[in-house]
Amino acid sequence: MNMPQLTLTISNNINATLIDFNHLFRLIHEALSTVPDMDVNTAHSGVIQESFSYIGLDNPHATKVYLQLYWLENTARAALKSALGNAFLTIIDNTIASEIEKQGLICIPRVRIANLGELNQDYFIGNKKITQK
């Protein structure tokens, strides 16, 4: 099973209705598709807007823009981590960062790429069946 998970966590001072998250994740998925043996079609991606984020010295203009990728790591993927992390930062800078800054906010994005751990050891997936209508 190869199910990467992408989560973008943003602070509540960002007006999310003004951000094109579909475009952002489309570009992120394109970058992720260059990773060997990565099935982007199984990726779970989403945005979480926190009701409270304390950033630095509590500057009301500071924002949290934190993208996390969890995957099952192997040697080939580990070798790509730095390049992929920088690609994700560039994508964020070229897409949503400018939209956030237009809101009068400060956007310093962060990216984390982490290992999901050993398969079937630390990670549990629900088995609810989804029927399509």
RAGILIN-V348785 format. One record per pair of residues at least 24 apart in sequence whose ideal C-beta (glycine too) atoms are under 10 Angstrom apart, sorted by the first residue. I is the first residue (numbers start at 0). J is the second residue. Records with the same first field share a line. If there is no record, write none. Layout:
# RAGILIN-V348785
I=J, J
This chain:
# RAGILIN-V348785
0=38, 41, 71, 115, 118, 119, 122, 124
1=34, 36, 37, 38, 39, 41, 42, 70, 71, 115, 118
2=38, 40, 41, 42, 43, 69, 70, 71, 115, 122, 124
3=28, 31, 34, 37, 38, 39, 41, 42, 43, 44, 68, 69, 70, 71, 76, 112, 115
4=41, 42, 43, 44, 45, 67, 68, 69, 70, 113, 115, 122
5=31, 39, 42, 43, 44, 45, 46, 66, 67, 68, 69, 70, 87
6=43, 44, 45, 46, 47, 65, 66, 67, 68, 69, 111
7=44, 45, 46, 47, 48, 64, 65, 66, 67, 87, 91, 95, 108, 110
8=45, 46, 47, 48, 49, 52, 63, 64, 65, 66, 67, 109
9=46, 47, 48, 49, 52, 62, 63, 64, 65, 66, 95, 99, 106, 108
10=48, 49, 50, 51, 52, 53, 54, 61, 62, 63, 64, 65, 99, 104
11=48, 49, 50, 51, 52, 62, 63
12=48, 49, 52, 54, 58, 59, 60, 61, 62, 63, 99, 102, 103, 104
13=48, 49, 52, 62, 63, 64, 95, 98, 99, 102, 104, 106
14=98, 99, 101, 102, 104
15=46, 48, 95, 99
17=95, 98, 99, 101, 102
18=46, 64, 94, 95, 98, 99, 102
19=94, 95, 98
20=44, 45, 46, 94, 95
22=90, 94, 95
23=66, 87, 90, 91, 93, 94, 95, 98
24=66, 90, 94
25=90, 94
26=86, 87, 89, 90, 91, 93, 94
27=66, 68, 83, 86, 87, 90, 91, 94, 110
29=86, 90
30=82, 83, 86, 87, 89, 90
31=68, 70, 79, 83, 86, 87
33=79, 82, 83, 86
34=68, 70, 75, 76, 79, 80, 82, 83
35=73, 74, 75, 76, 78, 79
36=71, 73, 75, 76
37=70, 71, 75, 76, 79
42=68, 70
43=69, 124
44=68
46=95
54=105, 107
55=105, 107
58=104, 105
59=103, 104, 105
60=100, 102, 103, 104, 105, 106
61=104, 105, 106, 107
62=96, 99, 100, 102, 104, 105, 106, 107, 108
63=106, 107, 108, 109
64=91, 92, 95, 96, 99, 104, 105, 106, 107, 108, 109, 110
65=91, 108, 109, 110, 111
66=90, 91, 108, 109, 110, 111, 112
67=109, 110, 111, 112, 113
68=110, 111, 112, 113, 115
69=111, 112, 113, 114, 115, 116, 122
70=112, 113, 114, 115
71=114, 115, 116, 117, 118, 122
72=112, 113, 114, 115, 116
73=114
76=112, 114
77=112, 114
79=112
80=110, 112, 113, 114
81=112
83=110, 112
84=109, 110, 111, 112
85=110
86=110
87=111, 112
